[in-house]
């Protein structure tokens, strides 16, 4: 289920999502994340017998802990102090670095990059094509060196 801005819930099929955002292969992502039988079986085995409220609070805590760095300094500071003491981390990343890391580690980075390029129509296409060719060459070279 996807929640739309007006508060109504709406169910989308894979095809609907694919039509909305055609440059991402949603079905392949979803199969790996959601519908993999071993994952569903592992979740069922680990959660069986657990109090529902405990499980709910754990999941809420994990979501908050994961995204705490992106909500601002007053909320992220206690987490950073804890990590400094518990893990021995001395370098505290700037907020923009935390946000950028979050985007790079998710599919949002690709989407934002695409929308940035669509917005910047005045950019010449040749440098981008040269960059793509360079990346493809490097990947091919790496694959050939690993095969040898």
N, C-alpha and C positions, 0 to 999 in steps of 0.2 A: 504494500500500500504506500502511496505517496500522498503527502498532505499538501493540498494546494493552498495558496495564500488566503482565500476567503474562509478557510476553516473546514470546508467539506472534504471528506475523504473520497479518494477516487482510486480504483484499482486499474493498473495498467498491465497490459500483456507485454511480453518481450518485444513483439512487433510494434506496439505503440511507442515504447521507449526508443526502439531503434529508429522509428520514423521521426521522433522529436529530435534526437541527437544522432544523426547517421554516421558520424565519424568515429564513434566509440562502439566497439562490438560488445554490447551489453550482455548478450546471452553467454558468451564465453566467460566474462567476468563473474556473472551470477552463478554459473555452474560450479566454478572453482570455490566460490565463497559460501554459497548457500546450500546447493543441492548435492553436494558430494556425500554419498552414503556413509563413508567412514566418519566424516565430521558429525553428521546427525547422530550416528550411533554413539560416538564418543560423548557428545553432549548429553544424550539420554542416560548413559551409564553414569556419568559424573554428577548429574543433577538429581538423579533418582533419590528420594528420601530427604532432600534438602528442603528446608522451610522456604516457601515461596517468598515471604517477606525478606528473608536473609539474602536470597538470590537477587531479588529486585534491588535491594540496597547496595549489594556488591557491584552490580552492573552500573548503577547510577554513579557510585564512587569511581569506578574505572573510567567512565566517560568523562567525569569532571576532572580526574587526575590527568587524563590524556590531553585535554584541551585547555588546561588551566593556564599554560604559558601564553595563550592567545587572547585572554580576556582583559589583560591590563596589569599594571604593576602592583596595585594594592592586593589583588587576589593571587598573583603569581609569586609574590615575595615570600610568603611562608613556605611554599613548595621549594623554592630555590634555597632557602636557609636550611631546610631539612636535607635536601640533596647535598649541600655543601658539607654538612656534618656527617651524614650517613655514608655517602659515597666518596667523600674526599675531593669533590669537584671544587676547583678554585676559580676557574674562569666562568663567569656568568654571561650567557649570551644576551645580546641586546634583544629587545622585543621584536624588532623587524627581522632579526635572524630567526627567532622562534617561529614567526608567522611564515617566513619564506621556507623554512624546513618543513613545516606542516603542509604547505602547498606542494612542495617538491615530492613529498612522500605519499601524496594522494593523486587521484585522477584530476583534481582541480587544477593542478599546474598545467597539464596539457590543454584543458579547456580554456584557461585564462590566456595561455600563449596563443591559442587559435584566435580568440576574440581580440587580442591585442593586434595580431597581424591583420585581421579583417578591418580593424579600426584604422590602421596605418596604411591606407591604400597608396599614399604617396611614396612609400619606401620602394626602391627599385627591387625587382624580383631576381636579378642576376646574382647579387651577393648571397641571397638565400639559397638559390639553386646550387651555387658553388659550394656553400657550406654543406648542403645535403650530399652532394657528390663526394666531398671530402670525408664525411662521416661514413658513407657507404664504402669508400675505398679502404678506410681504416678497419672497418668490420671485416671486409673480405680478406684483407691482409692478415688480420688476426686469426680468422678461420683457417686460412691456408697454412699459416705457421703452426697452428695446433694440429692440423692433419699430418704435417710432415714429421 
